[in-house]
Amino acid sequence: MYGVSPSKSSLLKRIRPQDLQSAAIWGTAALGGAIYLVQPFDWVRKTFFEKPEPEGN
């Protein structure tokens, strides 16, 4: 390529705000899809919201 400076031809360029935004959107979509597939709602309810029964009589 003629007329291109070495700094412009590097593969690693600056991270732009659009890159961070798209990564956050894809991460949210992946997390939502994983929760939809696994559906751990019973485990979440038992782990975080129900109080354990006392072991003594």
Distance bins in CASP14 RR format, pairs under 12 A and 6 or more apart:
PFRMAT RR
TARGET T0000
AUTHOR 0000-0000-0000
RMODE 2
METHOD distances of the structure
MODEL  1
1 8 0 0 0 0 1 0 0 0 0 0 0
1 9 1 0 0 1 0 0 0 0 0 0 0
2 9 0 0 0 0 0 1 0 0 0 0 0
3 9 0 0 0 0 1 0 0 0 0 0 0
4 10 0 0 0 0 0 1 0 0 0 0 0
7 13 0 0 0 0 1 0 0 0 0 0 0
7 14 0 0 0 0 0 1 0 0 0 0 0
8 14 0 0 0 0 0 1 0 0 0 0 0
13 19 0 0 0 0 1 0 0 0 0 0 0
14 20 0 0 0 0 0 1 0 0 0 0 0
15 21 0 0 0 0 0 1 0 0 0 0 0
15 22 0 0 0 0 0 1 0 0 0 0 0
15 23 0 0 0 0 1 0 0 0 0 0 0
16 22 0 0 0 0 1 0 0 0 0 0 0
16 23 0 0 0 0 0 1 0 0 0 0 0
17 23 0 0 0 0 0 1 0 0 0 0 0
17 24 0 0 0 0 0 1 0 0 0 0 0
18 24 0 0 0 0 0 1 0 0 0 0 0
18 25 0 0 0 0 0 1 0 0 0 0 0
19 25 0 0 0 0 0 1 0 0 0 0 0
19 26 0 0 0 0 0 1 0 0 0 0 0
20 26 0 0 0 0 0 1 0 0 0 0 0
20 27 0 0 0 0 0 1 0 0 0 0 0
21 27 0 0 0 0 0 1 0 0 0 0 0
21 28 0 0 0 0 0 1 0 0 0 0 0
22 28 0 0 0 0 0 1 0 0 0 0 0
22 29 0 0 0 0 0 1 0 0 0 0 0
23 29 0 0 0 0 0 1 0 0 0 0 0
23 30 0 0 0 0 0 1 0 0 0 0 0
24 30 0 0 0 0 0 1 0 0 0 0 0
24 31 0 0 0 0 0 1 0 0 0 0 0
25 31 0 0 0 0 0 1 0 0 0 0 0
25 32 0 0 0 0 0 1 0 0 0 0 0
26 32 0 0 0 0 0 1 0 0 0 0 0
26 33 0 0 0 0 0 1 0 0 0 0 0
27 33 0 0 0 0 1 0 0 0 0 0 0
27 34 0 0 0 0 1 0 0 0 0 0 0
27 35 0 0 0 0 0 1 0 0 0 0 0
28 34 0 0 0 0 0 1 0 0 0 0 0
28 35 0 0 0 0 0 1 0 0 0 0 0
29 35 0 0 0 0 0 1 0 0 0 0 0
29 36 0 0 0 0 0 1 0 0 0 0 0
30 36 0 0 0 0 0 1 0 0 0 0 0
30 37 0 0 0 0 0 1 0 0 0 0 0
31 37 0 0 0 0 0 1 0 0 0 0 0
31 38 0 0 0 0 0 1 0 0 0 0 0
32 38 0 0 0 0 1 0 0 0 0 0 0
32 39 0 0 0 0 0 1 0 0 0 0 0
32 40 0 0 0 0 0 1 0 0 0 0 0
33 39 0 0 0 0 0 1 0 0 0 0 0
34 40 0 0 0 0 1 0 0 0 0 0 0
35 41 0 0 0 0 1 0 0 0 0 0 0
35 43 0 0 0 0 0 1 0 0 0 0 0
35 44 0 0 0 0 1 0 0 0 0 0 0
38 44 0 0 0 0 0 1 0 0 0 0 0
39 45 0 0 0 0 0 1 0 0 0 0 0
40 46 0 0 0 0 1 0 0 0 0 0 0
40 47 0 0 0 0 1 0 0 0 0 0 0
40 48 0 0 0 0 0 1 0 0 0 0 0
41 47 0 0 0 0 0 1 0 0 0 0 0
41 48 0 0 0 0 0 1 0 0 0 0 0
41 49 0 0 0 0 0 1 0 0 0 0 0
42 48 0 0 0 0 0 1 0 0 0 0 0
42 49 0 0 0 0 0 1 0 0 0 0 0
42 50 0 0 0 0 0 1 0 0 0 0 0
43 49 0 0 0 0 0 1 0 0 0 0 0
43 50 0 0 0 0 0 1 0 0 0 0 0
44 50 0 0 0 0 0 1 0 0 0 0 0
45 51 0 0 0 0 0 1 0 0 0 0 0
46 52 0 0 0 0 1 0 0 0 0 0 0
46 53 0 0 0 0 0 1 0 0 0 0 0
END
